[in-house]
Amino acid sequence: MPRLHLGSTEPLGHPVLDFGLQRLAQKKDGTRLDTLVTWSKLDPQEQVVASLVDAGVLTLGSKTMLGLGRSNTPEIDPAPEGRLRARLAEVLLGRAAPTVADASLLSILVGLGVAQHLLSAESGGLKGRRLKQRVVELSAQTAAGSAVGRAVDGMNAALMTAVIVPAAVAGSG
């Protein structure tokens, strides 16, 4: 199992990465990567939204119902998403090697069961099991991609257990 070993905790100069680095520094050296993927304190959603707003990709819209909850964040610059989709298409089609970020993102999308829907144009016609197998192959090339895939699979199994066991118990009583 791949494990976390921080070489430095010096800030990197990017708000999202610095947030993650600060949180990772709180963890014990040698923590398994698949444990970190599910660690709720490592969720950088606020920092990601703020950085995308600062970069002019998103804008902060109105809050949800009755002014409560998080603000909507409509996209105002589609170019970054287009570049990401183009890069993922190159990776899926075997024309480019996956980066750690590519493998991790693909692992998450497949694990959540949304890759086929979200990447239908980029997948080169791969569907279902063939798309999943391709992402597993790509993820195996990076320790982080493999760890993300295992963590998502573990979360899915835990969710299924949480739903099935109570239903089975209720049905047998």
Rosetta silent file (secondary structure, phi, psi, omega in degrees, C-alpha in Angstrom):
SEQUENCE: MPRLHLGSTEPLGHPVLDFGLQRLAQKKDGTRLDTLVTWSKLDPQEQVVASLVDAGVLTLGSKTMLGLGRSNTPEIDPAPEGRLRARLAEVLLGRAAPTVADASLLSILVGLGVAQHLLSAESGGLKGRRLKQRVVELSAQTAAGSAVGRAVDGMNAALMTAVIVPAAVAGSG
SCORE:     score description
SCORE:     0.000 S_00000001
   1 L     0.000  128.178  176.657    0.000    0.000    0.000 S_00000001
   2 L   -64.905  144.082 -177.403    1.394    3.446   -0.938 S_00000001
   3 E  -129.070  156.456  179.650    1.990    5.700    2.048 S_00000001
   4 L   -79.903  129.826  172.665    2.391    9.424    2.666 S_00000001
   5 L  -140.149  104.006 -179.821    5.890   10.738    3.268 S_00000001
   6 L   -79.726  127.447  177.022    6.168   14.533    3.220 S_00000001
   7 L   -83.471  -26.705 -178.051    9.563   15.806    2.173 S_00000001
   8 L  -158.705  152.456  174.895    8.739   19.369    3.177 S_00000001
   9 L  -114.796   15.999  177.580    5.896   21.389    4.641 S_00000001
  10 L   -66.748  136.836  178.167    7.024   24.675    3.072 S_00000001
  11 L   -56.975  147.289 -177.025    4.114   26.498    1.380 S_00000001
  12 L   -98.091  -11.268  179.062    3.939   26.033   -2.384 S_00000001
  13 L    90.680    8.970  176.389    2.329   29.378   -3.191 S_00000001
  14 L  -124.655  126.306 -173.090   -1.029   28.017   -4.378 S_00000001
  15 H   -56.997  -38.047 -178.977   -3.974   28.293   -1.970 S_00000001
  16 H   -71.433  -45.963 -179.961   -5.430   24.845   -2.706 S_00000001
  17 H   -66.359  -39.521  178.740   -2.091   23.042   -2.537 S_00000001
  18 H   -65.180  -38.201  175.750   -1.045   24.959    0.575 S_00000001
  19 H   -59.833  -49.545 -179.549   -4.333   24.022    2.270 S_00000001
  20 H   -62.107  -42.431 -179.986   -3.755   20.344    1.443 S_00000001
  21 H   -63.568  -41.559  178.541   -0.134   20.451    2.540 S_00000001
  22 H   -61.883  -42.445  179.356   -1.077   22.095    5.843 S_00000001
  23 H   -68.794  -41.987 -179.439   -3.685   19.385    6.487 S_00000001
  24 H   -63.796  -31.497  178.865   -1.370   16.565    5.437 S_00000001
  25 L   -64.631  -20.211  178.673    1.278   17.848    7.851 S_00000001
  26 L   -77.971  -18.741 -178.106   -1.211   17.076   10.654 S_00000001
  27 L   -85.700  156.506  178.622   -1.218   13.379    9.710 S_00000001
  28 L   -69.781  136.321  176.719    1.319   10.835   10.884 S_00000001
  29 L   -59.012  133.882 -179.295    4.161   10.174    8.450 S_00000001
  30 L    96.386    4.434  177.340    3.505    6.873    6.706 S_00000001
  31 L   -62.773  138.998  179.507   -0.303    7.173    6.596 S_00000001
  32 E   -65.967  139.184 -178.911   -1.784    5.068    3.773 S_00000001
  33 H   -62.122  -37.949 -179.441   -2.879    7.109    0.721 S_00000001
  34 H   -67.120  -23.243  173.952   -6.254    5.377    0.497 S_00000001
  35 H   -71.891  -39.118 -178.861   -6.937    6.525    4.084 S_00000001
  36 H   -67.744  -33.147 -178.433   -6.164   10.115    3.132 S_00000001
  37 H   -60.768  -33.304 -177.853   -8.548   10.078    0.172 S_00000001
  38 L   -97.557    3.889 -178.102  -11.504    9.600    2.514 S_00000001
  39 L   -75.878  113.590 -173.578  -10.258   11.991    5.242 S_00000001
  40 H   -62.963  -28.361 -179.644  -12.923   14.718    5.489 S_00000001
  41 H   -72.373   -6.997  179.638  -10.510   17.360    6.812 S_00000001
  42 H   -96.328    4.942 -178.791   -8.645   17.191    3.510 S_00000001
  43 L   -73.054  112.229 -175.476  -11.680   18.435    1.516 S_00000001
  44 L   -96.586   24.724 -172.309  -10.519   21.609   -0.272 S_00000001
  45 H   -52.687  -48.440 -178.335  -13.899   22.607   -1.764 S_00000001
  46 H   -61.668  -42.610 -179.295  -13.894   26.165   -0.393 S_00000001
  47 H   -67.868  -37.749  178.906  -10.300   26.766   -1.502 S_00000001
  48 H   -65.415  -47.063  179.301  -10.944   25.307   -4.966 S_00000001
  49 H   -60.590  -46.778 -179.922  -14.026   27.482   -5.501 S_00000001
  50 H   -59.949  -41.603 -178.769  -12.187   30.591   -4.284 S_00000001
  51 H   -69.128  -35.564  177.901   -9.209   29.905   -6.577 S_00000001
  52 H   -71.583  -32.953  174.361  -11.493   29.326   -9.587 S_00000001
  53 H   -67.282  -46.258  178.755  -13.371   32.548   -8.837 S_00000001
  54 H   -60.388  -34.196 -178.701  -10.040   34.400   -8.519 S_00000001
  55 L   -82.331   -5.595  178.910   -8.899   32.906  -11.843 S_00000001
  56 L    81.168   17.041  178.851  -12.087   34.046  -13.596 S_00000001
  57 L   -86.664  -40.037  178.522  -13.335   30.530  -14.342 S_00000001
  58 E  -120.509  164.001  171.242  -16.368   30.696  -12.019 S_00000001
  59 L  -129.797  148.623  177.095  -18.383   33.478  -10.511 S_00000001
  60 L   -79.951  122.576  178.455  -20.173   33.472   -7.181 S_00000001
  61 L   -99.800 -161.125 -179.779  -23.895   33.485   -7.778 S_00000001
  62 L   -74.329  160.408  176.889  -26.810   33.660   -5.420 S_00000001
  63 E   -76.498  164.853 -178.289  -27.236   31.307   -2.512 S_00000001
  64 L   -69.820 -166.861 -173.087  -29.639   28.412   -2.734 S_00000001
  65 H   -38.850  127.587  176.738  -33.206   28.417   -1.433 S_00000001
  66 H    60.911   23.546  178.366  -34.064   31.290    0.906 S_00000001
  67 H    74.167   13.798  179.749  -30.489   32.568    0.818 S_00000001
  68 L   -99.941  166.509  175.639  -29.233   29.569    2.783 S_00000001
  69 L    78.968 -163.324 -177.665  -26.475   27.128    1.941 S_00000001
  70 L   -82.274  155.563  175.532  -23.597   27.571   -0.455 S_00000001
  71 E   -73.389  146.429  171.131  -23.528   30.050   -3.308 S_00000001
  72 L   -69.343  152.674 -178.664  -24.087   28.805   -6.821 S_00000001
  73 L  -132.587   78.019  179.960  -20.941   29.032   -8.925 S_00000001
  74 L   -65.140  144.732  178.817  -21.774   29.430  -12.611 S_00000001
  75 E   -77.387  134.200  176.364  -18.969   28.870  -15.096 S_00000001
  76 L  -117.208  -13.505  177.509  -17.880   31.988  -16.988 S_00000001
  77 L  -134.374  102.986 -177.677  -14.782   30.624  -18.762 S_00000001
  78 L   -79.415   -5.333 -175.399  -15.166   27.130  -20.287 S_00000001
  79 H   -59.478  -45.115  179.681  -11.572   26.986  -21.606 S_00000001
  80 H   -60.637  -40.628  177.607  -10.012   25.204  -18.562 S_00000001
  81 H   -64.201  -39.080  178.211  -12.655   22.463  -18.668 S_00000001
  82 H   -61.735  -42.068  178.711  -12.080   22.106  -22.404 S_00000001
  83 H   -65.554  -39.825  178.329   -8.343   21.677  -21.869 S_00000001
  84 H   -63.218  -46.253  179.631   -8.979   19.076  -19.139 S_00000001
  85 H   -62.030  -40.833  178.993  -11.362   17.121  -21.351 S_00000001
  86 H   -63.894  -41.757  179.220   -8.886   17.223  -24.249 S_00000001
  87 H   -65.454  -43.696  179.004   -6.068   15.962  -22.006 S_00000001
  88 H   -64.063  -35.328  176.514   -8.232   13.148  -20.603 S_00000001
  89 H   -63.303  -43.936  178.328   -9.191   12.142  -24.150 S_00000001
  90 H   -60.382  -40.259  179.482   -5.506   11.927  -25.091 S_00000001
  91 H   -68.148  -48.474 -178.896   -4.848    9.775  -22.018 S_00000001
  92 H   -62.237  -33.896 -178.818   -7.833    7.483  -22.568 S_00000001
  93 L   -86.159    0.458  176.370   -6.905    7.020  -26.228 S_00000001
  94 L    79.949   14.941 -179.985   -3.299    6.169  -25.335 S_00000001
  95 L   -91.663   -9.295  178.733   -1.775    9.240  -26.998 S_00000001
  96 L  -146.287  147.507  176.784   -0.473   10.673  -23.702 S_00000001
  97 L   -77.784  142.340 -179.776    0.769    9.201  -20.435 S_00000001
  98 L   -73.639  139.423  169.384   -1.481    9.916  -17.451 S_00000001
  99 L   -81.397  170.993  175.825   -0.297   12.337  -14.802 S_00000001
 100 H   -58.655  -41.689 -179.863   -1.027   11.550  -11.168 S_00000001
 101 H   -63.392  -42.435  179.214   -3.892   14.065  -11.371 S_00000001
 102 H   -60.738  -50.083 -177.983   -5.305   12.407  -14.522 S_00000001
 103 H   -62.547  -39.944  179.699   -5.207    8.911  -13.012 S_00000001
 104 H   -65.674  -46.755 -179.892   -6.726   10.116   -9.744 S_00000001
 105 H   -62.388  -45.454  178.909   -9.558   11.989  -11.468 S_00000001
 106 H   -62.070  -39.318  178.005  -10.340    9.076  -13.762 S_00000001
 107 H   -61.870  -41.812  179.270  -10.355    6.681  -10.793 S_00000001
 108 H   -64.620  -46.731 -177.761  -12.827    8.888   -8.953 S_00000001
 109 H   -62.970  -41.170  178.173  -15.135    9.220  -11.971 S_00000001
 110 H   -69.122  -44.054 -179.493  -15.155    5.467  -12.630 S_00000001
 111 H   -60.384  -34.489  178.475  -15.579    4.637   -8.944 S_00000001
 112 L   -83.487   -5.983  178.323  -18.576    6.939   -8.728 S_00000001
 113 L    76.058   23.438 -177.637  -20.038    5.395  -11.875 S_00000001
 114 L  -115.661   -2.583 -176.294  -20.134    8.683  -13.807 S_00000001
 115 H   -59.884  -45.591 -177.753  -17.144    8.366  -16.157 S_00000001
 116 H   -61.092  -39.876 -179.521  -19.152    6.959  -19.054 S_00000001
 117 H   -71.936  -47.670 -175.430  -21.695    9.771  -18.793 S_00000001
 118 H   -75.329  -28.848 -174.708  -19.232   12.616  -18.234 S_00000001
 119 L  -116.505   28.242 -176.664  -16.556   11.428  -20.665 S_00000001
 120 L   -59.844  -41.721  179.984  -18.621    9.863  -23.448 S_00000001
 121 L   -71.704  -31.667 -175.640  -17.099   12.141  -26.114 S_00000001
 122 L   -87.133  -15.403 -171.980  -13.567   11.770  -24.722 S_00000001
 123 L   -81.610   -3.294  179.290  -13.596    7.987  -24.198 S_00000001
 124 L    64.496   29.912  178.763  -13.199    7.085  -27.871 S_00000001
 125 L    89.033   -2.897  176.981  -16.262    4.854  -27.756 S_00000001
 126 L   -67.717  136.651 -179.485  -15.222    2.916  -24.650 S_00000001
 127 L  -136.167  155.834  171.972  -18.251    2.009  -22.577 S_00000001
 128 H    48.498 -122.703 -175.602  -19.020    0.225  -19.332 S_00000001
 129 H   -63.049  -35.144 -179.616  -16.496   -2.456  -18.412 S_00000001
 130 H   -66.170  -40.783  177.738  -14.089   -1.522  -21.209 S_00000001
 131 H   -66.279  -43.698  179.173  -13.910    2.090  -19.970 S_00000001
 132 H   -61.843  -43.693  179.419  -13.493    0.925  -16.378 S_00000001
 133 H   -62.157  -39.643  179.142  -10.739   -1.503  -17.390 S_00000001
 134 H   -63.767  -42.374  179.661   -8.920    1.254  -19.298 S_00000001
 135 H   -67.460  -38.193  176.569   -9.047    3.552  -16.265 S_00000001
 136 H   -61.449  -42.777  177.617   -7.818    0.737  -13.996 S_00000001
 137 H   -60.453  -45.523 -179.216   -4.878    0.213  -16.380 S_00000001
 138 H   -66.634  -41.355 -178.791   -4.077    3.932  -16.350 S_00000001
 139 H   -65.884  -31.737 -179.830   -4.474    4.219  -12.587 S_00000001
 140 L   -65.256  -16.824  179.882   -2.112    1.313  -12.016 S_00000001
 141 L   -77.954  -13.199  178.873    0.638    3.467  -13.508 S_00000001
 142 L  -131.705  140.039  179.733    0.498    5.833  -10.507 S_00000001
 143 H   -63.021  -39.937 -178.210    0.382    5.002   -6.795 S_00000001
 144 H   -66.096  -41.690  179.312   -2.085    7.821   -6.141 S_00000001
 145 H   -61.377  -42.208  178.051   -4.459    6.679   -8.896 S_00000001
 146 H   -65.088  -42.549  179.891   -4.513    3.151   -7.499 S_00000001
 147 H   -63.926  -40.949  178.361   -5.059    4.429   -3.944 S_00000001
 148 H   -63.009  -45.228  179.324   -7.923    6.648   -5.070 S_00000001
 149 H   -58.912  -44.799  178.599   -9.541    3.748   -6.896 S_00000001
 150 H   -64.633  -39.882 -179.152   -9.304    1.492   -3.826 S_00000001
 151 H   -65.916  -42.978  179.051  -10.661    4.232   -1.552 S_00000001
 152 H   -65.368  -42.322  176.907  -13.655    4.910   -3.814 S_00000001
 153 H   -60.481  -41.310  178.417  -14.328    1.166   -4.092 S_00000001
 154 H   -63.879  -41.413  178.183  -14.138    0.894   -0.282 S_00000001
 155 H   -65.183  -41.513  178.475  -16.565    3.783    0.192 S_00000001
 156 H   -62.296  -41.550  178.404  -18.983    2.253   -2.310 S_00000001
 157 H   -64.075  -41.113  178.563  -18.815   -1.098   -0.482 S_00000001
 158 H   -64.558  -40.323  178.353  -19.430    0.612    2.866 S_00000001
 159 H   -64.782  -42.206  178.833  -22.430    2.479    1.450 S_00000001
 160 H   -62.733  -42.504  178.529  -23.876   -0.715   -0.002 S_00000001
 161 H   -62.504  -42.372 -179.291  -23.438   -2.484    3.325 S_00000001
 162 H   -64.137  -27.860  179.531  -25.080    0.410    5.159 S_00000001
 163 H   -88.152  -43.715 -173.144  -28.100    0.154    2.861 S_00000001
 164 H   -73.657  -44.621 -175.851  -28.383   -3.632    2.441 S_00000001
 165 H   -60.801  -50.393  178.976  -27.852   -4.835    6.026 S_00000001
 166 H   -61.452  -36.990  179.454  -30.640   -2.728    7.623 S_00000001
 167 H   -65.931  -39.982  179.097  -33.005   -3.668    4.777 S_00000001
 168 H   -66.599  -41.884  179.043  -32.209   -7.353    5.211 S_00000001
 169 H   -64.774  -43.857  179.623  -32.675   -7.160    8.963 S_00000001
 170 H   -64.900  -36.587 -179.748  -35.974   -5.289    8.588 S_00000001
 171 H   -72.624  -23.611 -177.634  -37.184   -7.783    5.987 S_00000001
 172 H   -91.427   -6.323 -176.234  -36.429  -10.787    8.146 S_00000001
 173 L   -95.382    0.000    0.000  -38.252   -9.476   11.191 S_00000001
